[in-house]
Amino acid sequence: MINIPKGTKDVLPKDAYKWHFIEDAARGTAELFNMKEIRTPVFEHTELFLRGVGDTTDIVNKEMYTFKDKGDRSITLKPEGTAGAARSFIENGMGAGLLPVKMYYIIPAFRYERPQAGRLREFHQFGVEVYGAAGPDADAEVIFAAAHFLNKLGIKNVKLNINSIGCKECRARYNAALKDYLRPHLAEMCSTCRERFEKNPLRILDCKEEKCKLVTAGAPKMIDYLCGECKEHFEKVQQLLTAGGLEYTIDPNIVRGLDYYTKTVFEFVSENIGAQGTVCGGGRYDGLIEELGGSHVPAVGFAAGMERLILLMENTGVQFPEECGPDVFLAGMDEESRTAAFGIACKLRSEGISAECDHMGRSLKAQFKYADKIGARHVVALGGNELESGECNVKRMSDGSTEPVKIDGLCAYFKGKK
Ligand code: HAM
């Protein structure tokens, strides 16, 4: 037998309704915030992620699914959605149109990580990106969109953490201060952090190793190094969150695992799904479009991990509304009435009424049982008498009541029930 690759999951037909619920909530949220869908390829040129996500990040250094295609091009399965959306924004000249451009996506993403609860090698994201708006109101709107989405799913126990990692200028000043602080402790830290020290010291704050956490606990905070503009921007974001009634905590240790962020960064975190508690993360990234060869276009967005959301909902007892069974099951007593049932089912479906009939040669009694199991809302049993008289009984499964209906009138009858 060939097994599923490690770190991936099948969504079985019996569980697909959970995904439909989350996808509907995502699309509904995007619509409310006037965001249009963007679909980009599942793979891109590797260079996009080297330049976009950043060559000092774990994603680029350790986790990408990269391969040479038959034309000897280096191709990578997308590890996230922002870089592809930004590439498309530039390539399609969207910056020359009406701004802001507000878009969303629901995508599979691929990262070669060590699988554990809530951490997969193929996972799915609902993401949102807003291009062209530099002001703090865009940051706040994106955060509210994420909060609305989580709320729509019925998720309550999540905490919103925010931080600002400033612009290039404040980052340079902060990096210098951070390095001054860390330098005497280098020998106490893990080898990865020692490497990060020169290339990207900010990432050291995100290290999960106890010995590094001990060192960084006393490190200077980015938030104390913000320039006037970044400070004002961050304060305004907070005012807007408060104005909209969203509670938040400032967490000076959020740095995020991708290099493109500037100013506001945020995460929605849960304590109910183990170590991988971040269900949604995002922030502003004002330099990415330029970095990828476009003009200066400010941007802000987020992505939520759909598997983590399902895990969180399951772990906290949030109900997924189950999808309904067919409107009607057409049972047949004998060969002739089974054929008639098949024909009626075809007709009903062409009129938008979901219909099912037996394909397993079940007895009439077993067909009723089956209809009940699949959640059919009505059952019609057809036999010689019904075919002769042109009239049948429609049984309503919720209360067992029956109603005589002309076979020719079944379409109109069920349409009236919709
Ligand atoms: P990210 O924090 O790398 O950000 O991922 C966003 C979310 O994807 C995480 O909060 C988590 O829920 C989910 N996720 C990440 N890795 C995995 C995994 N291995 N298994 C399961 N779920 C995972 C981004 O990807 C940015 N592109 C977000 C963004 C959009 N920033 C601005 N715009």
Boltz pocket constraint, residues with backbone or C-beta under 6 A from the ligand:
constraints:
  - pocket:
      binder: B
      contacts: [[A, 79], [A, 80], [A, 81], [A, 82], [A, 111], [A, 113], [A, 118], [A, 119], [A, 120], [A, 121], [A, 122], [A, 123], [A, 124], [A, 125], [A, 127], [A, 128], [A, 129], [A, 257], [A, 258], [A, 278], [A, 279], [A, 280], [A, 281], [A, 282], [A, 283], [A, 285], [A, 300], [A, 301], [A, 302], [A, 303], [A, 304], [A, 305], [A, 306], [A, 307], [A, 308]]
      max_distance: 6.0
